[in-house]
């Protein structure tokens, strides 16, 4: 593949590397060889924090100089400065109430050889466990005829996440584990729901590998899921908090 010069994206990668360097973030990548050097692919990622897109872009760029185009909520593109950056980096805006155009744009990008980043959970999981998946990642891969690359990231929630104010001191020296799985082939005739269930099981396995390999014991820590001895909300508690938040947003749109 011929890589185009994209100064905005290159600058963003540089800024991210500088920020993570200043925070002394320690990254470990397992399975980087599964990141394709050529051709389109859907990269399906776990979603426990708000900086995971940058944490995944960084090692991907270092590995093979490829750029990931993320499917992101349209509201992000509506912001003047951030929106301009997102458009220049060729990320794809998603209208949550009418996603057909974003889906079509993503399929076209995949067929032209791009990497598309997708969070199948469609939102940050405050329980730090994998929630139910939407079928979009599987359907994109099947329709575009490209592989699906499962990826689990652990530790990113300690930098920035939902419902938690994290001090600068707490962010220093955070280890990040990224585990990339073998490419998954999804055919157009395969049931999307069944293929999505298969993807979820695969990513749960990758997450377990990341958690077992993590160099810090999370027992009693807010960033560790309850079933592993942490104090994070249970999946039911997190779901209830999300539902309450949606009610507040509906009643007070400007306050969120």
C-alpha positions in Angstrom: 0.0 0.0 0.0 1.2 3.5 -0.8 0.9 5.8 2.3 -0.3 9.3 1.6 1.2 12.2 3.4 -1.3 13.4 6.0 0.3 16.1 8.1 -2.7 16.6 10.5 -2.8 12.9 11.3 1.0 12.7 11.6 0.9 15.7 13.9 -1.8 14.2 16.0 0.2 11.0 16.4 3.2 13.1 17.5 1.1 15.0 20.0 -0.2 11.7 21.4 3.2 10.2 21.7 4.5 13.4 23.5 1.5 13.3 25.9 2.0 9.6 26.7 5.7 10.2 27.0 5.2 13.0 29.5 2.9 10.7 31.5 5.5 8.0 31.3 2.9 5.5 30.0 4.4 2.0 29.7 2.9 0.1 26.8 3.2 -3.6 26.0 1.8 -5.0 22.8 1.1 -8.7 22.3 0.3 -10.0 18.8 1.3 -6.8 16.8 2.0 -9.1 13.9 -1.7 -9.5 13.4 -2.1 -5.8 12.5 -2.3 -6.0 8.6 0.4 -4.2 6.7 -1.8 -3.9 3.6 -5.5 -3.8 2.7 -8.7 -2.9 4.5 -9.6 -4.4 7.9 -12.0 -3.7 10.7 -10.3 -3.3 14.1 -12.8 -4.2 16.9 -11.7 -2.9 20.3 -12.7 -3.1 23.9 -13.9 0.2 25.4 -13.1 1.0 29.0 -11.7 4.5 28.7 -11.8 7.7 26.6 -8.2 7.6 25.3 -8.2 4.1 23.8 -8.4 5.4 20.2 -5.1 7.2 20.7 -3.6 4.3 22.6 -4.3 2.0 19.7 -3.3 4.5 17.0 0.1 4.9 18.6 1.5 1.3 18.4 -0.2 0.7 15.1 1.6 3.7 13.6 4.9 2.6 15.1 4.3 -1.0 13.8 3.6 -0.3 10.2 2.9 3.4 9.7 -0.8 2.8 9.1 -3.6 5.1 10.1 -6.9 4.0 11.7 -10.1 5.8 10.7 -12.5 5.7 13.7 -16.3 5.7 13.6 -17.2 8.5 16.0 -20.3 10.2 17.3 -21.4 13.0 15.0 -21.5 15.4 18.1 -17.7 15.3 18.2 -17.5 16.6 14.6 -19.9 19.5 15.5 -17.2 21.1 17.7 -15.3 23.7 15.7 -11.7 22.8 16.4 -12.0 19.1 17.2 -14.4 18.6 14.3 -11.9 20.1 11.9 -9.2 17.8 13.2 -11.5 14.8 12.9 -12.4 15.5 9.3 -8.8 16.1 8.4 -7.9 12.7 9.9 -10.7 11.2 7.8 -12.5 9.7 10.8 -16.2 8.9 10.1 -19.1 10.7 11.8 -21.9 8.5 13.1 -25.4 9.9 13.6 -26.8 7.5 16.2 -30.3 8.1 14.9 -29.5 7.5 11.3 -26.3 5.6 10.8 -26.8 4.4 7.2 -24.5 7.0 5.6 -21.7 6.3 8.1 -22.0 2.6 7.4 -21.8 3.2 3.7 -18.8 5.5 4.1 -17.0 2.9 6.3 -17.6 0.1 3.7 -16.2 2.3 0.9 -13.2 3.1 3.0 -12.6 -0.5 3.8 -12.8 -1.5 0.2 -10.3 1.2 -0.7 -7.8 -0.4 1.8 -8.3 1.6 4.9 -8.3 0.4 8.6 -11.6 1.2 10.3 -11.7 1.3 14.1 -14.9 0.2 15.8 -16.0 -0.2 19.4 -18.6 -3.0 19.2 -20.0 -2.1 22.7 -21.0 1.4 21.3 -20.0 3.1 24.6 -17.6 3.0 27.5 -18.2 0.1 29.9 -18.0 1.5 33.5 -17.8 -2.0 35.0 -14.6 -2.7 33.0 -16.2 -5.9 31.7 -17.2 -6.4 28.1 -20.8 -5.5 27.4 -23.1 -6.9 24.7 -21.9 -6.1 21.2 -23.7 -4.4 18.4 -23.4 -6.3 15.1 -21.9 -3.4 13.1 -18.3 -4.5 13.2 -19.1 -8.0 11.8 -21.5 -6.6 9.2 -18.9 -4.1 8.0 -16.2 -6.8 7.6 -18.6 -9.2 5.8 -19.9 -6.6 3.3 -16.5 -5.1 2.5 -14.9 -8.5 2.3 -12.1 -7.7 4.8 -10.8 -9.4 7.9 -11.9 -8.5 11.4 -9.0 -7.9 13.9 -10.0 -8.3 17.5 -8.1 -6.2 20.0 -8.3 -5.9 23.8 -6.7 -3.0 25.7 -6.3 -2.9 29.4 -5.1 -0.1 31.6 -6.4 2.8 29.5 -9.3 3.4 31.9 -6.7 4.5 34.5 -5.9 7.6 32.3 -9.5 8.8 31.6 -12.8 7.1 31.9 -16.5 7.4 32.7 -17.6 8.6 36.1 -14.2 9.1 37.5 -12.0 12.1 38.1 -8.4 11.0 37.9 -5.5 13.2 39.1 -2.4 13.9 37.1 -0.4 12.0 39.7 -2.6 9.0 39.3 -1.9 9.0 35.6 1.9 8.9 35.8 3.6 5.6 34.9 0.5 3.7 34.0 1.1 0.3 32.3 -1.0 -0.4 29.2 -1.5 -3.9 27.8 -2.7 -4.3 24.2 -3.4 -7.8 22.9 -4.2 -8.2 19.2 -5.9 -11.4 18.1 -5.6 -13.4 14.9 -7.7 -12.1 12.0 -11.3 -13.4 11.8 -13.0 -14.0 8.5 -16.7 -13.3 8.3 -18.6 -14.3 5.2 -21.6 -12.6 3.8 -23.7 -15.6 4.3 -22.8 -16.0 8.0 -25.4 -15.0 10.5 -24.3 -11.6 11.9 -25.6 -12.3 15.4 -23.8 -15.6 15.6 -20.6 -14.1 14.2 -20.8 -11.2 16.7 -21.2 -13.7 19.6 -18.0 -15.4 18.3 -16.2 -12.1 18.2 -17.2 -11.3 21.8 -16.0 -14.7 23.1 -12.7 -14.1 21.3 -12.2 -10.6 22.7 -13.1 -11.8 26.2 -10.2 -14.3 25.8 -7.9 -11.5 24.7 -8.9 -9.4 27.6 -8.2 -12.2 30.1 -4.7 -12.5 28.6 -4.2 -8.7 29.0 -5.4 -8.8 32.6 -3.3 -11.8 33.5 -0.2 -10.1 32.0 -0.9 -6.8 33.7 2.1 -6.0 36.0 0.1 -4.4 38.8 -2.3 -6.2 41.2 -5.7 -4.6 40.9 -7.2 -6.0 44.1 -9.2 -3.4 45.9 -8.7 -0.8 43.1 -11.4 1.2 41.4 -10.2 0.3 38.0 -10.4 -3.4 38.5 -13.7 -5.3 37.8 -15.6 -6.6 40.7 -15.3 -10.3 39.8 -11.5 -9.9 39.8 -11.4 -8.3 43.3 -11.7 -4.7 42.4 -14.3 -2.1 43.4 -15.7 -1.1 40.0 -19.4 -1.2 39.6 -21.0 -4.5 38.7 -22.4 -4.7 35.1 -25.9 -4.3 36.5 -24.9 -1.2 38.6 -23.1 0.3 35.6 -26.1 -0.3 33.3 -28.4 1.3 35.9 -26.2 4.4 36.1 -26.1 4.6 32.3 -29.9 4.5 32.1 -30.2 7.2 34.8 -27.7 9.4 32.8 -29.8 9.0 29.6 -32.9 10.1 31.5 -31.1 13.2 32.8 -29.8 14.0 29.3 -33.3 13.8 27.9 -34.6 16.1 30.6 -31.7 18.6 30.4 -30.0 18.2 27.0 -27.5 21.1 27.5 -26.4 19.8 30.9 -25.7 16.2 29.7 
